[in-house]
Amino acid sequence: IIYLFLIGGAEDLRMYWAEYLGKTHALVYVVDSSDRPHLPQAKAELHRLLRLHSQLPVVVLGSKQDKPDALSVSELHEALSLGAVADKRRLFLLAAQLGSDGLIVSRNLQAFQDLLLQLV
């Protein structure tokens, strides 16, 4: 059985994030790839969490890849400074986008599901 905790990103909820990390097998951190102004804050919060749990595997999911102003996967990797932590833990960066039917592209979803099953 895999339990998933979904905790929103609102500022007043962030104080609870650390409480749940100790009870998890992997962190899935969702970042809006098209929200460039908030990426520095997303980076700071991610790195804060990574310092709290140095061995926890991390999957960063770059959402909204279908938006014209979205950062590419490599740009997102750089914007979040993932290279600085990749050598110290299992770290994965995946992209998510909507298909023409409005649903998440199934191959991306399948890759995400397979990865989570491997980590837990």
C-alpha positions in Angstrom: 0.0 0.0 0.0 1.3 3.4 -1.0 0.1 6.4 0.9 0.3 9.8 -0.7 0.1 13.0 1.3 -0.9 16.0 -0.8 -0.1 19.3 0.9 -0.8 22.5 -0.9 1.8 25.1 -1.7 0.1 28.0 0.0 2.4 29.9 2.3 0.3 29.2 5.4 0.6 25.4 4.7 4.3 25.2 4.2 5.0 25.0 7.9 3.4 21.6 7.9 5.6 20.1 5.1 8.5 19.1 7.3 6.2 17.2 9.6 5.1 14.8 6.9 8.5 14.3 5.3 9.7 12.0 8.1 6.8 9.7 7.3 7.4 9.4 3.5 9.4 7.3 1.2 9.8 9.9 -1.5 9.1 13.6 -2.0 7.1 14.6 -5.1 7.6 18.4 -5.6 5.4 20.0 -8.2 6.5 23.2 -9.8 4.6 25.3 -12.2 7.0 25.5 -15.2 5.3 28.6 -16.5 5.3 30.7 -13.3 8.8 32.3 -13.7 8.3 34.9 -11.0 7.8 32.3 -8.3 10.6 29.9 -9.3 13.1 31.5 -6.9 10.7 30.9 -4.0 10.0 27.3 -5.3 13.7 26.7 -5.4 14.3 28.1 -1.8 11.4 25.9 -0.4 12.7 22.8 -2.2 16.2 23.3 -0.9 14.9 23.9 2.6 13.1 20.6 2.5 16.1 18.8 1.0 18.3 20.0 3.9 15.8 18.5 6.4 15.9 15.0 4.9 19.1 14.4 3.1 18.4 10.8 2.0 14.9 11.2 0.8 14.5 10.5 -2.9 12.9 13.4 -4.8 10.8 13.6 -7.9 10.4 17.2 -9.2 7.4 17.4 -11.5 7.5 20.4 -13.8 3.8 21.0 -14.6 2.2 23.1 -17.4 4.9 22.2 -19.9 2.2 22.8 -22.6 2.2 26.6 -21.9 4.1 28.6 -24.4 6.1 30.5 -21.7 7.0 27.3 -19.7 10.7 26.6 -18.9 12.1 23.5 -20.6 13.2 20.6 -18.5 16.8 21.7 -18.7 15.9 25.3 -17.9 13.9 24.1 -14.9 16.8 21.9 -13.8 19.0 25.0 -13.8 16.4 27.4 -12.3 16.0 25.1 -9.3 19.7 24.4 -8.9 19.1 20.6 -9.0 22.7 20.0 -10.1 23.8 21.1 -6.6 21.8 18.2 -4.9 21.7 15.5 -7.6 25.0 13.8 -6.5 23.8 13.5 -2.9 20.4 11.7 -3.4 18.2 10.0 -5.9 16.7 12.9 -7.8 14.4 12.8 -10.8 13.0 15.6 -13.0 9.9 14.9 -15.0 7.7 17.1 -17.2 3.9 17.1 -17.3 1.7 18.6 -19.9 -1.9 18.4 -21.1 -2.6 16.8 -24.3 -5.0 18.1 -26.9 -7.9 16.3 -25.1 -7.1 18.2 -21.9 -5.7 15.2 -20.1 -2.2 14.7 -18.9 -0.2 12.9 -21.6 -0.5 9.2 -20.7 3.1 8.2 -21.3 4.3 10.9 -18.9 1.8 9.7 -16.3 2.9 6.1 -16.8 6.6 7.1 -16.4 5.7 9.0 -13.2 3.7 6.0 -11.8 6.5 3.6 -12.7 9.1 5.8 -11.0 7.0 6.1 -7.8 6.6 2.4 -7.6 10.4 1.9 -7.9 11.1 4.4 -5.2 8.8 2.9 -2.6 
